[in-house]
Amino acid sequence: MPVLSSEVEEPQRERTATVPAWLTPLGVYGAVLSVLLLVSWWSIANFTETPFGEPPGSFRGEWFWDGWVRYDAGWYTIIADHGYSYGPGLQSPVAFFPGYPMVVRQVARLTDSVQLAGILVTLVCGALALVAFHRWCRDRLTPAEATTALLCIALYPYAYYLYGAMYGDALFLLCALVAFLAFERDRLLLAGLAGAAATGTRLVGVAVVAGLVVGVLERRAVLAPAEGRRLPQVRLGRLRPRDGWVLLSLGGLAAWSLYLWHRFGDPLLFSTVQESWGQQSGPVTWFKRDFFAQLGRNPARFYTHGLVIQALFGLLALLSVPTVVRRFGWRYGAYLVVLLLIPAIGSQDFQGLGRYLLGAFPAFAVLGSVLADRAALRRLLLPASALVLVTFTALFANGRYLS
């Protein structure tokens, strides 16, 4: 007897539904990683000039992994090997938060190589971060939008920090996403603990604290409209004792500050020591005097181009805030604003902002939702972004500092 088409389609739909959701982000991660590993190896194998970012020492497998150990990787190696030290007026390891090097130190017990451990931590955290981001997007976006958003962050020009670079950005992104995923599922203790891991990894982890606190206020409608008043009425009685778990997210920063205070006498030493890198405090940094001076003196310089690119990306992320608030809630708007504000104010010339924007996952979700319905724009931007990512990976491997 002939089989109706609907009878055939139903089992196919069932088989499709059983495909694990994590396969898509892991597949994307694996594909991009394969390309970038070859690009990094090719760059260090074919360029004979001495890289600007020499790795701090040899390690097992350096013939292939060498291009991922650059610049701050040296500081993380020192911390994982020897702990923290401080010399007044000198660049010191206390500028770097302890979350990432602590994890690297533990993994190094298995690899017998701090550098290889650092690369492995980045690889695992980067892959899990894409899985978590896709999960977060699937809760809020259509399947097409979620997949496009995943590609946006996976192919972001500075995403090589998720694919092996010995930096803490992949770990931070993973912690931030776990914190918000836990919050949305009302697991406030887990949200607070993941937030603590974020604040112990990066100063911008304060953005996670802001997002979680605002999220509690949203959920309990603490700021309720008041009849006949311009300002909303504050109703603290709506809060629940368990809401306080989100305040644990301050724990990483608090513990780090207490350690610095106990050992070196300055709880904010991670900020104070930035002056040794030329990061002055006050209006000179806030209003980016050095950035505009760079534009005036060296408008065609490679470094200057990089600063402009990072500033533009930061501006685009800032412009996404109203849409983020409208689509995802005030908690993600607060998170994004604080995430942008800290490096924008603390850096003299926007250097590093491109890397910190990896944490701006709500902005990538907005971008994905926009591109999903605009095929022509999507086919232009995603390949262009992938090409820049490949180029930046090759340059980074060869010692050019990009962010």
N, C-alpha and C positions, 0 to 999 in steps of 0.2 A: 504494500500500500504506500502511495506517495507520502512523504513526510512534509508537513507544512513548514514554511520558512520560519515561522515563529517558534516551532518546536526545536529547530536547529539553533536559533539565535540564543535561546534561553540558557542552555548549557555553556555556550561560549561566554556569555556575560558572567556566569557563575565562576568559570575558570579565571576570567580576567580579575574578578573581585578577590580571588584568593592570592593574587600576587602580592607579596609583602611590600608595604609602602616604602620601606627603607631601601629597597633595591634601586629606585630611581636616583636618590641623592648619592648613594655609594657608587652607582654606575657612572654618574657625572664626575664625581671626585676621582675615581680611578682613571677615567679617560683623560681628564685634564692633567692629573699627576703624571701619567705616562709620558705625555708630551713635554711637560716642564722638566722632568728628570733628564730627558734626553737633551733638551735645550741647555740646561745648566751644565751638563757634562760636555756638550759640544763647545760651549763658550770657553770653559777653562782649558779644554784640550787644544783649541785652535788659536787662541790669542796668546801671544808670547809675552806681552807686556806684564809687568808685575802688578797684580791687583792692588787697589788702594786699601782693601779690607782684608789683609792677610789673616788667615785663621790663627788662633792663638797657639796651636800646636798640632802635631800630626795625630791622626786617630785611625782606627781600623776602617778600611774602606774609603780612605780619603781620595783615591783616584776617581771615585764616582760621586761622592757626597760633598766634596770640597766646596762647591759653589754655594752651599746653603749655610756655611759657617762664616759670617761676615760681621764686622762692626760690633754691635752690642753683644753678639755671641761670645766675644772675648770676655766681657764683663760677667755674663752668665756663667761662663766656664770658671772664672775666678771664684764666684760666689759658691757654686756647687762644689768646687774643690776645697776652698779655704775659708768660706764664710765671709762675713762682712768686716770691713775696716774703714777708717776715715782719717784723712789728712787735711787739716784746715788749708783752704786755698787751693786744694788739688782736686782733680777729677777722681771720684771715689765710688766704690760699688754701692754705697748706701743710697745712691740715686735710683736704684732698681728694686722694685718691690719683690718680696720673697716667694710668692706663690709658685711661679714657674721654675726658678732654680731649685726649690725644695723638691718638686716633683722630679726634675731632672736628676737630682742627686740620688733619689731612691731607685730610679730606673737604671742609673749608671752602675748600680750594684750587680745588675744582671748583664749589662753589655760590656762592662769593664772599660768603658769609654764615655766620658762626659759629653763630648760632641755628638757621638752617634746617639746617645740617650736623648739629647736635646732635639735632634732631628726626628727621632721616633715619637717623642711626646707631641711634637707639632703635627706629625702625620696622623696620629690617632685622634688628637683633639680636633684637627681640621675636618677629618671625615665625620666624626660624631657631631660636629657643629653643623655641617650641611644636613645631616639627618634630622637634627633638632629644628633647624630653620625650616626645612620642608614640612615637618610636622606642624610647626607653628603656622605656616602659611596655609596648609590644608584645612586648618580649623577656621580660617577667615576668608579665604579666597576660593575661586573656582579652580578646578584641576588645572586648566590651561594657565591661569594666572599664577598658581603656585609653582608650576614647572618653569615658567618664564622668570619668576622671581629667583628661583634656585639658580638658573643660568646666569642671571645678572650678578649675583654675588660670587658664583664660582668663577666667572670670567672677568671680574672686576680687575682693572689694571694692577692694583696693589695686592691682589689675592695670593701672590706667591708666598706671603707670610703664613698662609694656611697649608702650604704644600711642602714644607720641609725647612724653611728658614728657622734658625735657632733663636727665635723670639717668642714672647709670651702671648701674642695676639690671638692665636688659635685657642689657647686655653681660656683666655678672657671671654671670647665670643661664646664658647661652649658654656661657661659658667653663667653668663648673662641669659642665654636662651633657656637653660635648665631652670633658672630662678623664675622666669616669667611663665614657662610651661607649668611649673609646679603651682605657681600662684593661680593661674587660670583654672586649675583642677582643685583648688582650695586646699592644697597641701602647703600650708603656710610655714611650717617648720622647715620643710625641705627648701622652700623658696628662700627663707632666711639664711640657711646654711650655704646654699649655692651663691647667694648674694655676698656672703662673707668671703667665699673663695674668690669672687670677682674683685672685691675691694682689697683683698690680699695680693692680687695679681697686678692690678693697674689702679692708678689714682682715679681714672675715669670710671672705675667701679662705683663711685659715688652716684653716678647716673642710675645704676640699678637700685640703689637705696631710694632715690627720689621717685623712681617709677613704682616701686612696691608700696611706698607710703601713700602716694597719690592713688594707687590702685585700691588700697584699703578705704580711703576716703570716698572714692567713687562707689565702691561696692556697698558700703554702709550708708551712702547718701548723707554723710556728715554735713556737707555744705548744701543745705536744702534751700530752695527759693522761699523767701519770706514775703508774705503779702504786705504791700504798702512800703517795702524797703528796697533800696537800691542794692545793698549788699546782701548776699545769702546769709541765712541763719546758721550758726554753728551748733550742731547737735552732737556733742561728744558722747552723750548717753547711748548713742546707737553703736558705738564701738564695743567689741567683745574682747575679753581677756586674751583669747588666742590670736587676735590680730597683732598683738605685740611680738609674735614670732618674727615678723618681717624686719623688726629692728635688729635682729641678729645679723642682718646683712652689713651692719657697721662693724662687725667683729673683726674682719680682716684688717681694715684700716686702723682700728683701735689697737689691736695686738701689735701691729707693726710700729705704730707711734710709741706705744709703751716700751717696746724693745729699744727703740732709738733713744728714748728719754733715759731709760735705765743705763744703757751702755755708753752713750755719747753725750747725754745731757741736753738733747734737743729733740723733742717729739716730732718736729717738722723738718728734720735734717734732710729728708728726701727732697724737700723743696729748696731749702737753704743752699744745698750743694750745687743746685742748678747754675748758680752764678759762675762756677768753675767752667761751665760749658758756654759762657757768654750770655746766659739767659737772665737779663736784668729784670728786676721787679719794678712795678710802677708804670706810669704812662708811656714810657719809652717802649715797653713791650706791649702794653694794651693796645696802643694805636699803631703798632707795626712800623715804627720809624725805620728800622733796619730793612724791612721788606721793601718799602718804597724807595729807600736809598739804593737797594740792589737793582730795582727796576730802572732807576735813573742812571746808575753807573755802568751796569752790565746787562742791557736789555736783551742781548743775543746770547748770553752765557747759558750753558747747559743747566747749571744749578738754578739760575733765575727762571728758566722755563719750568723746571720742576716745581718751584714755589707757586707759580701762577696756576699750574694744573691743579695742585692741591687746594689752593684757595678757591678755585672755581668749583671743584667737587664739594667743598665745604658749603659754599653758597647754595648749590643745588640741593644738598641735604637739608639746609635750613629752610629753603622754600617749600620743602615737602612737609614741614611740620603741620600746617593747617589741615592738609589732607590726612596725615597720620592721625591727628586728633579726631577728625570727623569719622574716619573709618574704623579706627582701632581703640579709641578712647584717650582720655587725658593722661593716663599713666604712661602710654608710649610717647605721647608728645613731650611730657616732662623728662622722660628718659633721654629722648633724642636731643632736646635742648641742652641738658646738662652735659651729655656726651660731647656735643659740639663746643660748648662754652669753655670747658676746662682746657683743652689743647689750644683753642683759638686765642684765649687770653694769656695762657702760660707760655706760648711760643713767640719768639721775637719775629719770626718770618714765615709762619705756617709750615715749616719743615716738620714732617712726621704726621701731619693731619691726614694725609692720604691713607696712611696705615691705620690710624685710629678710627677712620670711617668704616673699617671692617665691622666695627661694633654697631653700626647704624642699621641694624637689620630691618626696622620698620620702614626706613626710606627705600631699601631694596625691594620690600614688598610692594610699596606704592609704585615703584618703577616697573615691577613685573606686571602689575595690574594694568598699567598704562600701555605697555608694549604688547600685551597679550591680544589686544583688540586692534593693533596697528601693525599688520604683517610687514608692510614695506619698511617702516621705521625699525621694526625688530630685526629684519634681515640685514639692515645696514649697521645698527648699533652693536649687536652682539658679536658679529665677526670682527668689527673694528676693535671692540674691547678686547677680544681674544688675541688679536694681533699685537696690541699694545702690551697685554700681559706677557706674551711670549718675549717681546723685545725687552721689557723691564726685567724679566727673569734672567735673560742673557746678560744684561748690563750689571745687575746685582751680583750675579755669579762672578763676573769679571772685576768686581770691586768698585763699581760706581754706586755712590750713595744716592738713593732716590726718595726715601721717605723714612 
